């Protein structure tokens, strides 16, 4: 189908814009992934689509198109961690330590990474994978291998330089067919949208008000779990678990980030245990986060 139809749908202003159907969204995303259209048209659509803004059906159609390209590998007893592809800026990643503290609990962590995408300019999962030897319960998938069509759009996205719908779509590719998933969310209004987009792809789907938009809790925040057509909300405060960790408000270098993982403080390890407890609770290995935390103590 002529791609100009889709640009017109998102780029003619409030009175002229319209939402795409599910099938149109599948076709739109397929043309972008195939790059059967010029990069200028891809950029124009992505900008207009974000400003319109995107609907749940459009997101679901785009994700359905992605599913046709993704090379999947089954990982049993796994939880998919949905990280943003624009990286972390102010704090180190904690997932390598989480993997260590839950290693005896028969739970695999599934992560995906790629080259830096717009717009934060942070340290990526792929960056960390080059310097840290992951434990055997971390399964890292590089998108240049399992989903090269999306990887190949990196240059177009970086030239545009803005966050787009891709930043949402790419976080949870379901590459390992995991029954469980958790991703980060900035603001409560996005909780409903993320649940509508992703929850039916998992047995239990969780959202965490995590550090820098990641599924990593560094300070008091909320957890939402969607399962069996209902959503439960929990407030989690590290201080309740005797954790006195102060997150950084300043940018850190790659070297500093790696150093904090290789020589973690006692409080950072305790924080890793809390994050591990959250994941164990999400996958039903414990009846509460308190119980899961005690299991790891």
N, C-alpha and C positions, 0 to 999 in steps of 0.2 A: 504494500500500500504506500502511496505517496507520503513521504514524511512531512511535507509542508502542511498537511492536514493537522498534524499533531502540534507543530509550531504555532499554527493559527489558533488552536484550541487553548493554548496557554499564554500566548503573547500578544493578544489584541486588546487587553484592558478588561476592567471589571464587567462592562456590559457585553463584551464579545467573547470573553473566556467561557469555557465549558469544561466539565470533568470528562475524562476518558473512561470508557467502559473497561471491564476486566479484559476482554479479548483485544481491544485496542491497545491496552497497556502491555499485553504480552507481545504484540507485534512491534510496538514502539521500542521496547527494551531489546527485542531480538535484533532489530535494525542497528541499534546502538552497539550492542555486543559484537555483531558481525562487522561493524564499521563499514557497512554498505552505503553509508551516507557520509558527506564531508564532515570534518571535525567542527567546522563553523556551525553546522546545523545541530550537532550534538550539544555544543556549548549554548547555543541560543535556546534550545529546548530545556536544558537543565536549569538555566537561569529563570526562564518563564515559569517552569513547573514549580520551582521553589516559591516564587512570588505569588502564584495563583491561590492557594498552595495545594500540596498533594492530598489525595483522598486515600482512605483505607483500601478501596477496590483497586486503585491505581498501584499502590504499593504491592498488594497481593498479586496483581497481574505481572508486575515487573519481577517479583521474586519467583513466580511460576516459570517465567522465561529463563531466569538464571538456573533453575533446577535442571534444565535440559542440558546445560553445559558442564555442570560441576561433576568432577570425578570423585565419587564417594568411597570411603573405606570404613567399614563397620568397626567401631570400637565399643566393646561391651562394657557395661558398668561405667558409663561415662557421663560427664556433665560438660556441655559446651559453654565456654566462657566468651561472651561477646564483647570484645574490646574495640574502641574506635581506632581507625587506621591513621589518625593524625597525631597519635602518640600522647605521651605524658610530658609535662614541662617542669612541674614544680616538685614532684615526689617520685621516688623509685617505685618500680613494680614490686609487688609482694608475692605474686603467684609461684615463683620458684621455691620460696620458703613454705608456702601453703602446701605444695606438693610433698615436701619433706615431712611435715607434721601429720599429714593424713595418709602417708604411704602404706601403713598397715591396715587401712580401712577399706581396701578393695574398691577404690574410686579413682577413675582416670579423668584427668583434666584435658579437655580438647581446646586448643587455641589455633587461631589462624593469623597469618601476617603477610605483609607485602611491603613494597617501598612506600615511603611517606606520601600520604594523600593530604589535600588541603583540609583545614586551613590553620591548624594550631602550630605546626612546626615543631612537634615534640619528638621524644625518643620512642621508637616503635617496638612492637613485639619482635619484629624481624631483627632489629638492632640488638636486642637482648639475646636473641638466639645465637648470635655470632660470638658472644663472649662468655655466656654461662652454659655449662654442661647441664642439661635438664635431667632430672630423675626419670626413671622408667615409667612413672605414672603420668608424665606429661607427654601428650601427643601433639606435636606442632606440625601444622600443614601450611606450606608456602603456597600462596595463591598463584604465583607464576607457574606452578605445576598443576594444581587441582582445578584452577579456574583462570586459564590464561587470557580468556576474552575480557574479563574485567581487569585483570592486570594490565592488559594492553591499552586500556583507557587512561592509564596513569598520566601520560604526557598531556592529553587533552584536559584532564581535570586540573593539573598543576598550572597550565596556561590560563585557565579560567580563574584559579586561585581562590575559589569560594566554596563553602560548604554547599552540598547539593543533596538531593534525595539519595544518592549513592551512599552517603555517610550513614544513613539508616539501613538501607537494604543490605549492605555488605557485612554488617556486624555478626549476623547469625546465618551462615550458609548451610548449616545442617550437614556438614561435610562428613561427619562420622556416624550419622543416623542416631545420635544420642537421644535418649528418652527425656533428658533433663537439660535445661539451659538457664543461664542467668546472664543478664547484661545490665549495663549502667544506664541511669536516667537522670537528667538534670532536674526537671521540674515535674511536679505532680500531674499537670494537665497532659503530659506525654504518656503517663502510665496507661491510660485507657487506649490510646492509639497503638502503643506497642503491643498491648494484649490482643487487640483486634487483629493486628498484622501477624503476630508470631505464635500466639498461644496454642493454636490447634495443631502445630507441628511437633508438640512435645507432650509428654505425659504430665509433667509439671513445669511451668514456666515462671521464672522469677525475675523481678526487677529490683535493683539496688540503687539507692541514692548514694552512689559511690564516688570515690575520689577522682576528680577530673573526668567524669563520665564513664569510668570503668566499673566493672563488677568487683571492686575492692573497697572495703570499708576502712576508712582511716579516722573517722570521727563520728559523732552521733548522727544517725540517719535512719531512713525507713527502708523496709523490705516489703515487697508485695509478691505474693505467690498466687498464680492462677492455676486452678485445677478443678476438674469436675464442675465446670460452668460457674465457679464462684471465685472471688478474689479476697484473700486475707491480707491484712496489713499489720506489720510489726514495727515497733520502734526499737532500735538497737543502740545502746550507749556503751562504748568501750570501758568507761569508768565503772560500770556495773560489774565488769569482770576484772577489776583491779588493774586496768591498763592505763598508764599515764603517758601516752604518746602524743607529741605535738607535731602536727603535719606542717610542712614547709609552705610558706607563701611566696618564696623567691624561686627563681629558675635555678635548676641544678644542671651540671654538666653530665655528659654521658659517663665520664670517669667516676664522678661522685655517685651516680646511680648504681653503677656496677659495684663500687666499694661498699655501699650500704647493704648490698645483697651478699657479698662475700664475707663481710665482717659485721653481721647485724647486731644491733643492741638488744639487750634483754627485752625491752619494751616492744621492739619491732617483731621479735619472735613471738611474743604473747599476742601481738596484733595478728600475726599469721595464723595462730591457733584459733582466734576468733573468726577470721575469714574461713578457715577450714571448717569450723563448726557451722557456719552459715551454709556452706555447700553440703555438708552432711545432712543438715535439716531439710534443705531443698530436695534432696534425693531420698528422703524418708528413711535415713539410717538412724534418726533420732526423733523423738516426739517433740523436742523443743531445742532451741539454740543453747539454753542452759545445760540440758542433758548432753548435747553434742560437745560442748566445751569441756564438761567434766570428763567425757570419754578421752579427750585429747590431753588432759592434765595427767 
